[in-house]
Amino acid sequence: MLDFSRQYAALRQELLAAITAVCDSQRFILGPEVAGFEAAVAVACGPVGVQLHAIACASGTDALWLALAASGIGDCPGTPRSGGGDAVITSPFSFFATASSILRAGARPVFADIDPRTFNLSPSSVAEVLASPSGESIKAILPVHLYGQCADWDAFEQLRHDHRGLLLIEDAAQAFGATWTTPGQPPRPAGSLGDAAAFSFYPTKNLAAMGDAGLVTTCGAQIAARARSLRGHGMTRRYYHDEVGWNSRMDDLQAAVLNVRLRYIDQWNHQRRALAARYDQLFGEAGLVAESTADGVVLPYNDPSATPVFHQYVIRAPHRDALRAALAEQQIGSEIYYPVPIHLQAALKELGYKQGDFPEAERAAAEVLALPIYPELRDDEQQTVVAAIRRFYA
């Protein structure tokens, strides 16, 4: 699925120099490299004419929790209770941290189904939840920009307009550099769309650290200030704790790596889009493309308003598990993101959801298959992947 060595070989000297500089400085936690990375991200993800705040933290999961807690969602330990009834609507088709972070913030995850084309949270399904009796407790919507494509932000902003007081929090863990374009407006980067957003820099991400790292973005100065406090044990002054926070600080070694790689992210995202287009072409030439898995392979759908980064290239595949086994026999990597929807995970059974509650998410879990995609992937390797899939269906 990934070959980290190719990118490392190209950047080895720059990365080692950056790491050595941190070692020589002996400043390892929230030092100048972290401050520089925060400033650079605020520029890279900032909307036109608006100041964006960036708060680096220890992981993408922590970033989700910080974005929620700093926005006043849930009952963060040690803070005045908000009634204990906050609920957040999100997608059942995502990584588990999307939902577990809501619970960690002291709120309750409420699921709505996905759009079968984009795999992102469906605005119409969210509208149904908001119109139901349980909609009264909803404080926020947490859409996921899954696989690197922004959710339908115009629709979610309309829902916020219709239900005043709702917060919009982005799970942008897979979408650094993706944008959303509202008609008549310039493109807006992921991370600048909602009240707050969370990024992950896990090593498999399109912008990757050499370990765990994450970041919160927000245009709200109060949210930013609280996120900075919460990531450092609730301190606004050293050893003066205003509330109970957590230890979620980014290492300067990770920030140094990210500062190097941030210089290349636009180029890499462009290469990812080109690789996705090449896959589309190869599948078309192989005669495998169909509108549904009843007739063949369903390729990724690009929303006309979104510019994706193709963190993953995900097809819907007939006989998915058998295809994956056949690819593995030929030493071709693939992955299933995600085989079990969150609402069916054993850890969340007390939420009361059951099989059949979200049919689109459940169908996606049975059909999706992610194929190799990273900037250094070669054309002959893509041809090998598609040729193997063609042989399987032949």
C-alpha positions in Angstrom: 0.0 0.0 0.0 2.8 2.4 0.9 6.6 2.6 0.4 7.9 5.1 2.9 11.5 4.5 1.7 11.0 6.3 -1.6 10.0 9.6 -0.1 12.5 9.3 2.6 15.3 8.7 0.1 14.4 11.9 -1.7 14.3 14.0 1.5 16.8 12.2 3.6 19.4 15.0 3.8 16.7 17.7 4.5 15.1 15.6 7.2 18.3 14.6 8.9 19.4 18.2 9.0 16.2 19.3 10.5 16.3 16.6 13.1 19.9 17.3 13.9 19.1 21.0 14.4 16.5 20.1 17.0 19.0 17.8 18.8 21.6 20.5 18.8 19.1 23.1 20.2 18.0 20.8 23.0 14.5 22.2 22.8 12.2 19.2 22.3 8.6 20.2 23.4 6.6 23.1 22.0 9.7 24.8 20.8 10.5 26.9 17.8 9.9 24.1 15.3 6.3 23.7 16.6 5.7 27.4 16.6 7.0 27.6 13.0 4.8 24.7 11.9 1.7 26.3 13.5 2.4 29.6 11.7 3.0 27.9 8.4 -0.2 25.8 8.6 -2.2 28.9 9.6 -1.1 30.4 6.3 -1.5 27.3 4.2 -5.0 26.5 5.5 -6.2 30.1 6.1 -9.2 31.5 4.3 -8.8 34.8 2.4 -8.9 37.8 4.7 -9.4 35.8 7.9 -6.9 34.9 10.6 -6.6 31.2 11.2 -5.2 29.8 14.4 -3.3 26.5 14.5 -2.7 24.6 17.6 -0.3 21.6 17.4 -0.9 18.6 19.6 0.2 15.0 20.1 -2.1 13.1 17.7 -5.0 13.4 15.4 -7.2 11.8 18.0 -6.2 14.4 20.5 -6.9 17.1 17.9 -10.5 15.9 17.6 -11.0 15.9 21.3 -9.4 19.4 21.6 -11.5 20.8 18.8 -14.7 19.5 20.5 -13.8 20.4 24.1 -12.4 23.9 23.2 -15.6 24.6 21.3 -17.6 24.0 24.5 -19.0 20.6 23.5 -19.6 18.1 26.2 -18.5 18.1 29.8 -14.7 18.5 29.9 -13.5 17.2 33.3 -13.1 20.0 35.8 -15.2 22.6 33.9 -18.8 23.7 34.7 -21.3 21.1 33.4 -23.3 22.0 30.3 -26.1 19.7 31.4 -24.6 16.4 30.3 -26.9 16.2 27.3 -24.7 17.4 24.5 -24.9 15.2 21.4 -22.9 15.4 18.2 -24.0 14.0 14.8 -21.3 12.3 12.9 -20.6 9.5 10.4 -20.7 5.8 11.2 -18.2 5.2 8.3 -14.9 6.6 9.5 -12.0 5.7 11.8 -13.1 4.9 15.4 -11.5 8.1 16.8 -14.2 10.2 15.2 -16.8 8.8 17.6 -14.5 8.0 20.6 -13.4 11.6 20.7 -17.0 12.8 21.1 -17.3 10.4 24.1 -14.0 11.6 25.5 -15.3 15.2 25.4 -18.2 14.1 27.5 -20.8 14.2 24.7 -22.8 11.5 22.9 -22.2 10.5 19.3 -25.4 10.3 17.2 -25.0 8.8 13.7 -26.5 9.6 10.4 -26.0 7.7 7.1 -23.5 8.5 4.4 -23.8 9.7 0.8 -23.1 6.5 -1.3 -21.2 8.4 -3.9 -18.6 10.3 -1.7 -18.8 8.1 1.4 -19.1 11.3 3.4 -21.8 12.2 5.9 -25.1 12.8 4.1 -26.6 16.2 4.8 -30.1 14.9 4.1 -29.6 12.1 6.6 -28.4 14.6 9.1 -31.5 16.8 8.5 -33.7 13.8 9.3 -31.9 13.3 12.7 -32.2 17.0 13.5 -36.0 16.8 12.7 -36.4 13.9 15.0 -37.1 14.1 18.8 -33.4 13.4 19.5 -32.5 16.5 17.5 -33.1 18.8 20.4 -29.9 17.7 22.2 -27.7 18.1 19.1 -25.0 20.7 19.7 -22.7 20.1 16.8 -22.2 18.3 13.5 -18.9 16.5 12.9 -18.5 15.7 9.2 -15.5 13.7 8.0 -13.6 14.6 4.9 -13.2 10.9 4.1 -10.4 9.7 1.9 -9.3 13.3 1.4 -12.5 14.8 -0.2 -14.3 17.6 1.6 -17.9 16.9 2.7 -20.7 18.9 1.2 -20.0 22.0 3.2 -22.6 24.2 1.5 -25.3 21.8 2.7 -23.9 21.7 6.2 -23.7 25.5 6.4 -27.4 25.6 5.4 -28.3 23.2 8.2 -26.4 25.4 10.6 -28.4 28.4 9.3 -31.7 26.4 9.7 -30.8 25.3 13.2 -29.1 28.3 14.9 -26.6 27.5 17.5 -25.2 24.4 15.9 -21.4 24.1 15.7 -19.6 22.6 12.7 -16.4 20.7 13.5 -14.3 19.2 10.7 -12.7 15.8 10.9 -10.0 16.8 8.4 -7.6 14.0 9.5 -7.2 12.7 5.9 -7.6 16.0 4.0 -4.7 18.3 4.4 -4.7 20.5 1.3 -8.2 19.6 0.1 -10.5 22.5 -0.7 -14.2 23.3 -1.0 -15.6 25.9 -3.5 -18.9 27.6 -2.9 -20.3 29.1 -6.1 -19.1 32.7 -6.5 -16.4 32.4 -3.8 -12.7 31.4 -3.9 -11.8 27.9 -2.8 -11.6 27.4 0.9 -9.1 24.9 2.4 -10.1 22.1 4.7 -9.4 23.3 8.2 -11.0 26.7 7.6 -14.6 25.6 6.9 -16.0 25.0 10.3 -15.9 26.5 13.8 -12.9 24.2 14.4 -11.1 21.4 12.6 -8.7 18.5 13.4 -5.8 17.2 11.4 -3.8 14.0 11.8 -0.2 13.6 10.7 0.1 9.9 11.4 2.8 8.4 9.1 0.3 7.1 6.5 -1.3 10.6 5.9 -0.5 12.7 2.9 1.3 15.1 5.2 3.0 12.8 7.6 5.2 12.9 10.7 7.6 10.2 11.8 5.2 9.2 14.6 2.0 10.6 16.0 1.2 14.2 15.7 -2.0 16.3 15.2 -3.3 19.9 14.9 -6.4 21.9 15.6 -7.4 24.9 13.4 -10.0 27.5 14.1 -10.8 31.1 13.2 -12.2 31.7 16.7 -9.7 33.3 19.0 -11.5 32.0 22.1 -11.5 28.4 20.8 -7.8 28.7 20.0 -6.9 30.0 23.4 -8.8 27.2 25.2 -7.3 24.5 22.9 -3.8 25.8 23.8 -4.7 25.7 27.5 -6.3 22.2 27.3 -3.3 20.6 25.5 -1.1 21.7 28.4 -3.0 20.5 31.5 -5.3 23.5 31.5 -2.5 26.1 32.0 -2.6 29.6 30.7 0.3 30.5 33.0 2.9 28.0 33.9 1.8 26.0 37.0 -1.5 27.9 37.2 -4.3 25.5 36.1 -7.6 27.1 35.2 -9.2 23.7 34.3 -8.3 20.1 34.0 -6.8 19.6 30.6 -4.5 16.9 29.2 -0.9 16.4 28.1 -1.1 16.7 24.3 1.9 18.6 23.2 3.7 18.2 19.9 7.4 17.2 19.9 9.8 19.6 18.1 11.3 16.5 16.3 7.9 15.8 14.7 7.4 19.5 13.9 10.8 19.6 12.3 9.9 16.7 10.0 6.5 18.3 9.2 8.1 21.6 8.4 10.3 19.9 5.8 7.4 18.0 4.3 5.0 20.9 4.3 7.2 22.5 1.6 6.3 19.7 -0.8 2.6 19.0 0.1 1.1 21.0 -2.8 3.3 19.1 -5.3 2.5 15.7 -3.6 -1.3 16.4 -3.6 -1.1 17.3 -7.3 0.7 14.0 -8.0 -2.0 12.1 -6.0 -4.7 13.7 -8.2 -2.8 12.7 -11.3 -2.4 9.2 -10.1 -6.1 9.0 -9.4 -6.9 10.2 -12.9 -4.5 7.6 -14.3 -6.2 4.8 -12.3 -9.6 6.1 -13.8 -8.1 5.9 -17.3 -6.6 2.4 -16.8 -9.9 1.0 -15.3 -11.8 2.5 -18.2 -9.4 1.0 -20.8 -9.8 -2.4 -19.0 -13.6 -2.2 -19.4 -14.1 -2.6 -15.7 -16.0 0.6 -14.8 -19.7 0.4 -13.8 -22.3 2.4 -12.0 -22.8 -0.4 -9.4 -21.0 -3.4 -8.2 -23.7 -5.6 -9.8 -22.0 -4.7 -13.1 -18.3 -4.0 -12.3 -16.0 -1.8 -10.4 -17.3 1.6 -9.1 -14.6 4.3 -9.2 -14.3 7.2 -6.8 -16.7 10.0 -7.3 -15.4 13.6 -7.3 -17.8 16.2 -6.1 -17.6 19.2 -8.6 -17.2 21.6 -5.6 -14.4 19.7 -4.0 -10.7 19.4 -4.9 -9.6 16.2 -3.2 -6.1 15.1 -2.2 -6.8 11.3 -2.6 -5.4 10.3 0.7 -6.8 7.0 -0.5 -8.0 5.8 -3.9 -11.1 3.7 -3.0 -13.1 1.6 -5.3 -16.3 -0.4 -4.8 -15.5 -4.0 -5.8 -17.7 -7.0 -6.5 -16.5 -10.0 -4.4 -14.3 -7.6 -2.6 -12.7 -10.0 -0.1 -11.9 -12.6 -2.8 -10.3 -9.8 -4.9 -8.2 -8.6 -2.0 -7.0 -12.2 -1.4 -6.1 -12.5 -5.0 -4.1 -9.3 -5.0 -2.3 -10.3 -1.9 -1.2 -13.6 -3.6 0.5 -11.4 -6.2 2.1 -9.2 -3.6 -0.2 -6.2 -4.4 -1.2 -4.3 -1.3 -4.7 -3.1 -0.6 -6.7 -2.2 2.5 -10.3 -1.9 3.7 -11.2 1.5 5.2 -13.4 0.4 7.1 -14.6 -3.2 7.4 -17.0 -2.6 10.4 -19.0 0.7 10.6 -18.6 2.5 13.9 -22.2 1.9 15.0 -21.6 -1.9 14.9 -18.4 -1.8 16.9 -18.6 -3.9 20.1 -17.2 -1.0 22.2 -20.2 1.2 21.4 -23.0 -1.3 21.7 -24.5 0.7 24.6 -25.4 3.4 22.1 -28.2 1.0 21.0 -27.6 0.9 17.3 -28.0 -2.3 15.3 -27.4 -3.9 11.9 -29.6 -2.2 9.3 -29.7 1.2 10.9 -27.4 2.8 8.3 -27.6 0.7 5.2 -25.3 2.9 3.0 -22.5 2.8 5.5 -23.0 -1.0 5.9 -23.0 -1.5 2.2 -19.8 0.6 1.8 -18.1 -1.5 4.5 -18.8 -4.6 2.5 -17.6 -3.2 -0.9 -14.8 -0.7 -0.5 -11.2 -1.4 -1.3 -8.3 1.0 -1.2 -5.6 0.6 -3.8 -2.0 1.8 -3.6 -1.6 5.5 -4.1 1.3 7.7 -3.0 3.3 10.4 -4.9 6.2 8.0 -5.7 4.0 5.3 -7.2 5.1 4.5 -10.8 2.9 4.2 -13.8 4.0 0.5 -14.4 2.9 -0.3 -10.9 -0.5 1.2 -11.5 -0.8 -0.9 -14.7 0.2 -4.0 -12.7 -2.6 -3.3 -10.1 -5.3 -2.8 -12.7 -4.1 -5.8 -14.8 -4.4 -8.0 -11.8 -7.9 -6.8 -11.1 -8.9 -7.4 -14.7 -7.6 -11.0 -14.6 -9.5 -11.6 -11.4 -12.8 -10.6 -12.9 -12.1 -12.3 -16.2 
